[in-house]
Amino acid sequence: GSARPLRFESKHYDEILVVSPFLKSSGGGVAALDWLANFAGDNNRILCSRAEELNAIGASKLAGWQCFAMNSDIVNGEERNEIGGDTRQKEIGIQNLHAKLIVVAANGKAIWHIGSANATTAALGDGNNREPKNTEAMLMLSGPRQKLGPQVLLQEWMPNEGIKVFRP
């Protein structure tokens, strides 16, 4: 009975981080992502998705977002094992992004929305208050920004050394 699976406590945050494998609506637009962009200013918006999804949308529609794609070494990891001689594997699978997470942060607090909703109009609705057509479940968790905020997640996913989950 709820219009959107997200509940924001404020109309504006210092930062927003969106992790979603799919971003485009059925018509190819990004109305849900545009709606989410209203919650934080340019360059305080972080978007992690699939490379092919980001490329299909294009730089102009993603202006103001810091965009990161799932590391292709991870996505194609099973194929690399096969090339390296690991014959135990019968089928080569693609290991692309499937996680969905939206984190907002302000005033020392981070709020996570984690669950089934992609950043699409079907899942979230849009800026015109059109209700989503999908039924989604999202869990809202909160805690200290210095432990759970967007920058902490980026550091975990893209450390200075070692394997990076996402790449610019």
Secondary structure as the mmCIF struct_conf table of DSSP 4:
data_model
#
loop_
_struct_conf.conf_type_id
_struct_conf.id
_struct_conf.beg_label_comp_id
_struct_conf.beg_label_asym_id
_struct_conf.beg_label_seq_id
_struct_conf.end_label_comp_id
_struct_conf.end_label_asym_id
_struct_conf.end_label_seq_id
BEND BEND1 ALA A 3 ALA A 3
BEND BEND2 PRO A 5 PRO A 5
BEND BEND3 GLU A 9 LYS A 11
BEND BEND4 ASP A 14 ASP A 14
STRN STRN1 GLU A 15 VAL A 19
BEND BEND5 PRO A 21 PRO A 21
TURN_TY1_P TURN_TY1_P1 SER A 26 GLY A 27
BEND BEND6 GLY A 28 GLY A 28
HELX_RH_AL_P HELX_RH_AL_P1 ALA A 31 ALA A 37
TURN_TY1_P TURN_TY1_P2 ASN A 38 PHE A 39
BEND BEND7 ALA A 40 ALA A 40
TURN_TY1_P TURN_TY1_P3 ASP A 42 ASN A 43
BEND BEND8 ASN A 44 ASN A 44
STRN STRN2 ARG A 45 SER A 49
HELX_RH_AL_P HELX_RH_AL_P2 ALA A 51 ILE A 57
TURN_TY1_P TURN_TY1_P4 ALA A 59 GLY A 64
STRN STRN3 TRP A 65 MET A 70
HELX_RH_AL_P HELX_RH_AL_P3 SER A 72 VAL A 75
TURN_TY1_P TURN_TY1_P5 ASN A 76 ASN A 76
HELX_RH_AL_P HELX_RH_AL_P4 GLY A 77 ILE A 83
TURN_TY1_P TURN_TY1_P6 GLY A 84 GLY A 85
TURN_TY1_P TURN_TY1_P7 THR A 87 ARG A 88
BEND BEND9 LYS A 90 GLU A 91
STRN STRN4 LEU A 101 ALA A 106
TURN_TY1_P TURN_TY1_P8 ASN A 107 GLY A 108
STRN STRN5 LYS A 109 GLY A 115
BEND BEND10 SER A 116 SER A 116
BEND BEND11 ALA A 119 THR A 120
HELX_RH_AL_P HELX_RH_AL_P5 THR A 121 LEU A 124
TURN_TY1_P TURN_TY1_P9 GLY A 127 ASN A 128
HELX_LH_PP_P HELX_LH_PP_P1 ARG A 130 PRO A 132
BEND BEND12 LYS A 133 ASN A 134
STRN STRN6 MET A 138 PRO A 144
HELX_RH_AL_P HELX_RH_AL_P6 ARG A 145 LEU A 148
BEND BEND13 GLY A 149 GLY A 149
HELX_RH_AL_P HELX_RH_AL_P7 PRO A 150 TRP A 157
BEND BEND14 MET A 158 MET A 158
BEND BEND15 ASN A 160 GLY A 162
BEND BEND16 VAL A 165 VAL A 165
STRN STRN7 PHE A 166 ARG A 167
#
